[in-house]
Amino acid sequence: MNINELLKLMIKSGISDIHFKANSPPLIRIYGKLYSTEFDKFTPKHIEELANTIMNEEQKKIFQQENELDMSYSIDGVSRFRVNIYKQRNSLALSLRVIPPKLKTFEELNLPVDVLKKLCSEPRGLILIAGVTGAGKTTTLNAMIDYINENYSYNIVTVEDPIEYYHKDKKSSISQREVGADTKSFKNALKYVLRQDPDVVVIGEMREFEAISAGITAAETGHLVLSTIHTIDTVQTIDRIIDSYPPHQQNQVRIQLSNVLRAIIAQRLCYRDDIEGRIPATEILVGTSLVRKLILENKTADLYKAMEHGDYYGMRTFDQDLHRLFKEKKISMEEANDKATNPEDLMLKLKGIFRDEGN
């Protein structure tokens, strides 16, 4: 059986990841939970054959040099996959993230519609989507790109590693550049991106200092910059950006960040209690004058309070959104508690709901 037939058999509703490693049957993740499949155990030779089938010659050379490879793979009419090939116990292993064939709207993704539409209308500045692995950052990022594409006449340039969602020109023109295939590195692509006359610059992920620095510079020069970042919440995102700079530059970057930051949307996926599936809880920090002042003065701990009282601007904390989801009976008390930033405080508020309903 070739890998296309195998993946066609394995794709089902709710599946997000597929894992292949030697001497084990394939594993699949459905709505966040990992399950073993009923396939026989795969030998090291089977795994190697699968990997060699999906890699081209250039990718095989990179893998031989690095023992790691990020790439994308697609099966027409089935799905696209973000693939990581790596070594463990001296044999190959593959992790595939399933990319849905159709881009979803903010409404379909249960995201804060009004806030995201308003942010997409910003002509310049930096907007970040934060979260841990598997929190849906890339899905939200691409929903924003699609909304901009449908509603504004912009030149959009993306730098991705790898490209996950393919976008077609609608009102906007989109150039998608994949590291490895279209450009040698993030650093190279970002060095020249401002010469490509972009209105919107999309950086697939701010992993390293070069990407963070290039994103801030692009936002400073009057572009709208969208990116994802691997952090647990909005406040840690700001600390992470500032800490990526050498100590003698950190004061300067606080000034830059306070000037360009439009918003950070952080996500945590929660198991639903009303239907099968998951729903995002979101924390939203908007770059108001108070938020800019707190960043400048290095009072990031006070940003939580600013978010709690920033409803007028569309701001909220994770705990406030978890409280809402529980009140709407979309998640259980246990799930809200598990995803909370301050579980003890949230639990008191959730129990207050029961007392109110009892009256």
Secondary structure, DSSP 8 states (H G I E B T S, - for coil): --HHHHHHHH--TTEEEEEEETTB--EEEETTEEEE-SS--B-HHHHHHHHHHH--HHHHHHHHHHSEEEEEEEETTTEEEEEEEEEETTEEEEEEEEE-SS---TTTTT--HHHHHHHHT-SSEEEEEE-STTSSHHHHHHHHHHHHHHH---EEEEEESS--S----SSSEEEEEEBTTTBS-HHHHHHHGGGG--SEEEES---SHHHHHHHHHHHHTT-EEEEEE--SSHHHHHHHHHHTS-GGGHHHHHHHHHHHEEEEEEEEEEE-SSSSSEEEEEEEEE--HHHHHHHHTT-GGGHHHHHHT-GGGT-B-HHHHHHHHHHTTSS-HHHHHHH-SSHHHHHHHHHHHHHHHH-
